Amino acid sequence: MFKKAFLFITTILVGLSVSIGYNGQDIFKGSTSVTSFLDWFNTTEHYVHLKGLIILDLIPAVFLIVQIALFFRDKQKIKGLLAVLSLLANCVGVFIVTQYAYPIAAQMANWTPETIPSNWISLKDDWIKYIGFYGLSGIVGLVFFLTTYYVPAKKNTSIKPLHPFLNVLKNALLFILTLPALMGAFGVFDMIIFPIGYKISGTTFIEMHRPVDLLMRSIGPIIFTIMLSLYSLLAILYFMEKSKTKGFLIVAAILLLLGNTFVALQGNRPLNDLFLTWTPTTLPSNWSSLRDEWFSYHFYRNIFNTLQLYCILLIYFVPKSKSKIPAM
């Protein structure tokens, strides 16, 4: 029981290490408002610079090292090697961010709109690039670690094995759905540990919010349709396999996805419509209370996301049923 619980926690922490803390940096690529960028950067750097490495990298690394030792102690060499690769990928990300991103950040921390250098755009974009590599290394590390769940056991104990093609499809669907679930379920964590959205100015908030909102209006329905279709297909495969517990966990994940979408449409969407009418010169006096209301709906959605993640992860820990031995 201890080993399963520790593996569950380690998986969540490895997923957490995908987060970079600097959410929204890509919005500031290229030519952008100096005032808004510095407002966002200084606020973000205050929370993320040191605390981010400890929470997002050091703590997951400690758990990962212990998990590696457990894998090798149990003679699960392939899983141990995959976990080692996961740790190395995260270490590469830490090296990139400390050796390349942080020196640029140290320069940007001294900038003001009046003293900003002439090459500030290229420096800023280099910093954003290195932060992106840092996040990419976390994703690679997560992929390596998730692969440990797919190292086959010595014996197949399922009651009704699926056709090999369907079994591969089932595993692929679970893997595909686990990745975004782990990467997207830490909004609650970010809002509590890195409450950047509450600290930036109203002008910076609407400049960051508008492009994200417009993008999600176009791709959101597509993403929802794809996710719902993948979940539904995976549930059907589990029920075909007679894995009822896993099937019902996916059904629960579907209900949580629908709950998330309902809150988005009924809570966030009307406020998004309102935010699109704002400009830096027409911010209403109660803009911060409306922003807080939007974040409260976003917080509820992130709770749905977190519960959805737990449903998916629990599938990996549902024991396989013992195979039935036909009577002689």
Secondary structure as the mmCIF struct_conf table of DSSP 4:
data_model
#
loop_
_struct_conf.conf_type_id
_struct_conf.id
_struct_conf.beg_label_comp_id
_struct_conf.beg_label_asym_id
_struct_conf.beg_label_seq_id
_struct_conf.end_label_comp_id
_struct_conf.end_label_asym_id
_struct_conf.end_label_seq_id
HELX_RH_AL_P HELX_RH_AL_P1 PHE A 2 LEU A 16
TURN_TY1_P TURN_TY1_P1 SER A 17 VAL A 18
BEND BEND1 GLY A 21 GLY A 21
TURN_TY1_P TURN_TY1_P2 ASN A 23 GLY A 24
HELX_RH_3T_P HELX_RH_3T_P1 GLN A 25 PHE A 28
BEND BEND2 GLY A 30 SER A 31
HELX_RH_AL_P HELX_RH_AL_P2 VAL A 34 VAL A 48
TURN_TY1_P TURN_TY1_P3 HIS A 49 LEU A 50
HELX_RH_AL_P HELX_RH_AL_P3 LYS A 51 LEU A 53
HELX_RH_PI_P HELX_RH_PI_P1 ILE A 54 LEU A 58
HELX_RH_AL_P HELX_RH_AL_P4 ILE A 59 ARG A 73
TURN_TY1_P TURN_TY1_P4 ASP A 74 LYS A 75
HELX_RH_AL_P HELX_RH_AL_P5 LYS A 77 ILE A 96
HELX_RH_PI_P HELX_RH_PI_P2 VAL A 97 ALA A 101
HELX_RH_AL_P HELX_RH_AL_P6 TYR A 102 MET A 108
TURN_TY1_P TURN_TY1_P5 ALA A 109 ASN A 110
TURN_TY1_P TURN_TY1_P6 PRO A 113 THR A 115
TURN_TY1_P TURN_TY1_P7 SER A 118 ASN A 119
HELX_RH_AL_P HELX_RH_AL_P7 TRP A 120 THR A 147
HELX_RH_3T_P HELX_RH_3T_P2 THR A 148 TYR A 150
BEND BEND3 VAL A 151 VAL A 151
HELX_LH_PP_P HELX_LH_PP_P1 PRO A 152 ALA A 153
BEND BEND4 LYS A 154 LYS A 155
BEND BEND5 ILE A 159 LYS A 160
HELX_LH_PP_P HELX_LH_PP_P2 PRO A 161 HIS A 163
HELX_RH_AL_P HELX_RH_AL_P8 PRO A 164 GLY A 184
TURN_TY1_P TURN_TY1_P8 ALA A 185 PHE A 186
HELX_RH_AL_P HELX_RH_AL_P9 GLY A 187 ILE A 193
HELX_RH_3T_P HELX_RH_3T_P3 ILE A 196 TYR A 198
TURN_TY1_P TURN_TY1_P9 LYS A 199 LYS A 199
BEND BEND6 ILE A 200 ILE A 200
HELX_RH_AL_P HELX_RH_AL_P10 GLY A 202 MET A 240
TURN_TY1_P TURN_TY1_P10 GLU A 241 LYS A 242
HELX_RH_AL_P HELX_RH_AL_P11 LYS A 244 VAL A 263
HELX_RH_PI_P HELX_RH_PI_P3 ALA A 264 ASN A 268
HELX_RH_AL_P HELX_RH_AL_P12 ARG A 269 PHE A 275
TURN_TY1_P TURN_TY1_P11 LEU A 276 THR A 277
TURN_TY1_P TURN_TY1_P12 PRO A 280 THR A 281
TURN_TY1_P TURN_TY1_P13 SER A 285 ASN A 286
HELX_RH_AL_P HELX_RH_AL_P13 TRP A 287 PHE A 317
BEND BEND7 VAL A 318 VAL A 318
HELX_LH_PP_P HELX_LH_PP_P3 PRO A 319 ALA A 327
#
